[in-house]
Amino acid sequence: MRKSAVALVVLLFGVAGCTPSVSAAAVVGGKAISTQDIDARAKLVLEMVTKDKASDRGSESSLVTLSRNEVTTGIRHQLLVQTGASAPLDTAYVSDVIAKLGGEQAVANALYAVDAADLVARSMDLADQYKLLTDAVAAGVAVTIPTVKFDLVQYKTVAQAQAAKSTYSNAPATFAAAAAQGASQQAGQVGFEATPLTLPTLVGVGLFSARPGDFLIVPQGASAVLVNVTDVGSAVGPVSPENFAKLSAGGVVAMAGLYLAERTTGISVEVNPRYGSWDSRMMQVVAAPGRA
């Protein structure tokens, strides 16, 4: 079962040995991830999330964001393989991981699985990361966990959020006042603090890769949230078993990435600038500085 699933993963991620090339979406330790396969996959997922507005998947319909997510997934798969963290796992273990993380539908939503076979293939990498995290938590291994403080304002449309980003980027000092004013209408908040443990869904939009002063747009279906990062920091320590037990599938991926980052320092990762840049701390493809 593992062999057939791995074959499907390789097919989906289009991995082949080659030298770095702009024709590749990314190159990981000399292994290329096909741009053609990433683009086709992202369009397929976009069609799915556009139709699936009743679920969480319908809230992230940006093709750019989905493409970055697909490149990230492909890179992580290669890193798991090249570090030996991709171990043979029986289907019972994988099924148990899925059950612990909320069941098939919740995991399918988190992993953007398009059908049952795709869920099996993607859950293999999820189970590898779950085991990596399980072992680290059991051993009390410390990890550097980023913290971010930010203000936010909600907008009815993505276009409004984009226009506001342009305005506030030229007058950032006025954003906190707008967030505070909007708070009375539940359209804004000041002084939020997050870690990948508490808000793993914001890893993909680059929140934990941002710098103070950065503005980020977080699509939420037709609407959007504009976030202004006010402070960044970090805390070093182990993840407690209690916090580990509370993690969703997205949380497992976010936290496992922090541990995986410490095991992959010797493996080169190059990302096609068309998709963004590689954040080696968060193990995530994020928007290049100055781009949405």
N, C-alpha and C positions, 0 to 999 in steps of 0.2 A: 504493500500500500504506500509505503514511504517513497519507493522508487518511482511509482507512477505519478505521485503528487509532485515530486521534485521535477520530473520531466515536464509537468504542466507549468510549474513555476518558471523553469528555464524558457519554455516557449513564450510565456506571457512577458517575461522580462527581456527576451531577445539577447541573451548574453552570449558573447563570442570573444575569443582572444584576438586582440589587435593592438596596435599602437594608438596613443591618444589622437583623436581626430575631431574636428568640429562637427562631423557628420554624426557623431555619437551624442546621445543625451548626457552620458557621463562615462567616465573610465575609472574603474576601481581596481587598483593593483594590476593594471594591464588588461583587465577584462572590460570590454565595452558593452554598454547598454544602448540598444538601438533607438534612435530618435523616432523612426517610423513606428515601431511597436508602442512606444510611450504615447505618441500622438493619437494613434488608433485607440489605445486603451482609454485615454483621457476622454475622448469623444464618446466612447461607449458608456463610460461612467456618467458623463454629463447628461446623456439621454436618460439614463436611469434616474438620476437625482432630480431632473426637471419634472419627471412624471411622478416622483415620490415625495411630493410636498408635505404629505401627512407625517413623514418621519424626519428625523434629524438630518438625514442625508439631503433633504430638499433645501436645507439652509445654506449649503455651500456649493453654489452652482457656477462659480467662476471657473472657466476653462483653464485659466492661468494657474489658479490655486490647485485645481485637480491635477494638472500636469506636474506641478512641483511635488505633489503628494506621490504620484506614480514614480517619479525619478527617485524620490527618497526611499520608497519601498524597494525599488530595484537595487539601490546602493546598499541598503541594509541587508538585503538578501545576500549580496556578494560578500559583505563584511562578515556575516555570520558563517558563511562557507569558508572564507579564507582564514578566519581565526579559529576554526574548528568548533565554533559554538553551535553549528548546525549538526546536531547529533541525530542518529536514528531514533525516532519516537514511535511507539505503537499507537494505533488509532484510539485505543481506550484512553491513553493519557491525553491526547489532543481533545477528545470529546469531553474529558473531565475539565480541562482548562476552559473550554467554551462554556460549559455549564457554570463554572465558578465566576465567569465574567459576564453573566447575564443571559446566557442562552444564545442559540443560533442567530436570531434576528438582531439582537443587540450587537453581537460580534460582526455580523455581516454589515450592519450599518457603519460600525467603526472602521472596518477594513475596506469598505466600498466593494464588497464582493457582488458580482453581477448575477451569479447563479450558484447552485449547490456545489458543483465541481470546483468553481472558483473559490468558494468558501473553504473547502477542504485544503486547497493548495495554499491559500493565504494563511490559514490557521496553523499550518506547519511552522512558518516563520514566527507567528505569534507565540506558539507553544515553546519554540526555542528561546525566545526572549523572556517568556514567563519563567522558564527553568533557570535561565541566567539570573534573573531577578530573585527567584526563590532561593537559590544557592547563596547569593550575596546577602540577602536579608538574614538567612539562617546563620551565616558566619559573622554577621555584624559588620560587614565591610562598609567603611565610610565612603561617601560620595559627595561631591560638590553640587549642591542644589541651588540653581539661580532663583533669585527673588526679584520681582518687578512691582513697582508702584506706578499707578496710572490714573488719569482722569478720563472720563468718557462722555460722549453725547450721542444719543440715538437719532437716526434720521429715517424718514419714511421710504426713501429710495437710495440706491447706491449712488446715483448721479448727484443727489444732494450732499451725500457724504464726501464725494470727490470734490465738489465745489467748495465745501467747507474746509477740506484739507488744504486746498490752494490758498484760501483766505487766511486761515489760522497759521499756516506755515510762515506767512509774512508778518504775523502778529501773534506769536505763541503765548505771550503773557495774558492775552484776553481769553484764552480757552478755558482756564480754570473757572473764571467767572461764569462763562456760558454753561459749563458743566454743573456748577452749583445752582444756577438759576433753573436749569432743566431738571434738577433733582426733585423739586417739588411736584413736577409733573411725571416723575419716573422716566424722564427722557435723558437724564444725565446723572453722573455720580462723580464725586471727588475723592481721591485718596484710596482707591482700591489697591489691594496687595494680592499678588498671586504667585504660586509656584507651580511647576509641572504636576505636583501632587494634587493641587486644588483646582486648577483650570487646564487640564491637558489638551483640551480642544484648541487652545490658543497657541500651542507649540507650532502648528502648521502655518499660522499667519505671521510667524516671526517675532512674536511678543518677547520671547525670552532671548532673542538675538539682538534686540533693539538697544539703542542708546538713549540716554536722557535727552528729551527734546524731539525724539522721533514721533511722527504721526503714522498710525496704521489704520487701514479700513478693514473691518471684519464683516463680510457679507452675512446676512441672515435672511435668506430667501430674497424677496423683493426689497426688503429694508437693509439697513447697515448701521454699524456702530463705528464711530470715529474715536480712536484711542490716542491719547497723548502720554507718552512715557515720561514720568517725572523723576524716577530714581531706579537704579539697578543695584543689586548686591548679590550676596550668596551666603549660604550656610553650609557648613561641612559636618557631616555626621551620617550614621546609618539610617536607613528607612526602618521604622519600627514594624514589627509584625502586625500591629493593629492598623496602621496606615496602609500597609501592603494589602491587607484583607479587604480594604474599602475601594481599591483601585478598579476602575473600569478597564475595558480593553484598550481604550485610548490612553489611559493612565499608565498601564503596563508598558505600552510602546514608548511613551514619553520617558518614563523612569529607566527602563531597560537601556534606552539610548545613552543615558548618562554613564551607566556602567560600561556599556559597550565602547564608548568613546575612549575609556582608559585602557582598553585592550587593543585598540586599532591604530595607535599612534605611528606605527611603522608602515601602514598601508596608505598609499597615495590615493586621493579622491579628486578627480577633476570633473567639474560640471560645465556643460555648455552654457555660456552666458545668457543664451536665449531663455533658459529656465530660471536663472538666478545664480546664487552662489551657495557654497557648502559651508554650513556652520558645524565645525568639527566638535564643538562642545555639546550641542543639542542633537547632533547627528541628523540634520534636517536641511533640505534645500529651502532657502529663504530668498525673498526678493533682494536683488542687489541694492546697495545703498543708493538712495535717491529715486528708487523705482517702486511702484505699487506692488 
